[in-house]
């Protein structure tokens, strides 16, 4: 149920796509000056009305400065379990859906922009994410409440990779 609510692709597909995500991020790092990075949080699943401490999901939006095209990026669990391998997902259905809803003004996912008025260092933040991909960090759904070593969830992964100027 959880995996279906976040993406039409299952956790295994998100895991298999992570090497492609890494290549995309490395290409953006090479031309970082053409991109802006923003951070958002939202409800954990699409049928939840408001964000709660336990059910909050954080993600990045990568915006191309030339044409306004955007993509989302976040760390997801790869199984319906407290722990899983975890992987960075590019344009997960729920992230895209929630961001579009936010842009359109109906904000069905209770999306809020984090760090408004601050600049996120695109190159250094994406380098940190690539390092996370290379590190073997796994997923623990409750890591933002009970911080454990060697694991992240979407929230802690964002806070541990973001570089603000």
Secondary structure as the mmCIF struct_conf table of DSSP 4:
data_model
#
loop_
_struct_conf.conf_type_id
_struct_conf.id
_struct_conf.beg_label_comp_id
_struct_conf.beg_label_asym_id
_struct_conf.beg_label_seq_id
_struct_conf.end_label_comp_id
_struct_conf.end_label_asym_id
_struct_conf.end_label_seq_id
HELX_RH_AL_P HELX_RH_AL_P1 UNK A 2 UNK A 6
BEND BEND1 UNK A 8 UNK A 9
HELX_RH_AL_P HELX_RH_AL_P2 UNK A 11 UNK A 30
TURN_TY1_P TURN_TY1_P1 UNK A 31 UNK A 31
HELX_RH_3T_P HELX_RH_3T_P1 UNK A 32 UNK A 34
STRN STRN1 UNK A 35 UNK A 43
BEND BEND2 UNK A 44 UNK A 45
TURN_TY1_P TURN_TY1_P2 UNK A 46 UNK A 47
BEND BEND3 UNK A 49 UNK A 50
BEND BEND4 UNK A 53 UNK A 55
STRN STRN2 UNK A 56 UNK A 64
TURN_TY1_P TURN_TY1_P3 UNK A 65 UNK A 67
STRN STRN3 UNK A 70 UNK A 76
BEND BEND5 UNK A 78 UNK A 82
STRN STRN4 UNK A 83 UNK A 84
STRN STRN5 UNK A 87 UNK A 90
BEND BEND6 UNK A 91 UNK A 91
HELX_RH_AL_P HELX_RH_AL_P3 UNK A 93 UNK A 104
TURN_TY1_P TURN_TY1_P4 UNK A 105 UNK A 105
TURN_TY1_P TURN_TY1_P5 UNK A 108 UNK A 109
STRN STRN6 UNK A 112 UNK A 114
BEND BEND7 UNK A 115 UNK A 115
TURN_TY1_P TURN_TY1_P6 UNK A 116 UNK A 117
STRN STRN7 UNK A 120 UNK A 120
HELX_RH_AL_P HELX_RH_AL_P4 UNK A 122 UNK A 135
TURN_TY1_P TURN_TY1_P7 UNK A 136 UNK A 136
STRN STRN8 UNK A 138 UNK A 140
TURN_TY1_P TURN_TY1_P8 UNK A 141 UNK A 145
BEND BEND8 UNK A 146 UNK A 146
TURN_TY1_P TURN_TY1_P9 UNK A 149 UNK A 150
STRN STRN9 UNK A 151 UNK A 152
HELX_RH_AL_P HELX_RH_AL_P5 UNK A 154 UNK A 161
STRN STRN10 UNK A 164 UNK A 164
#
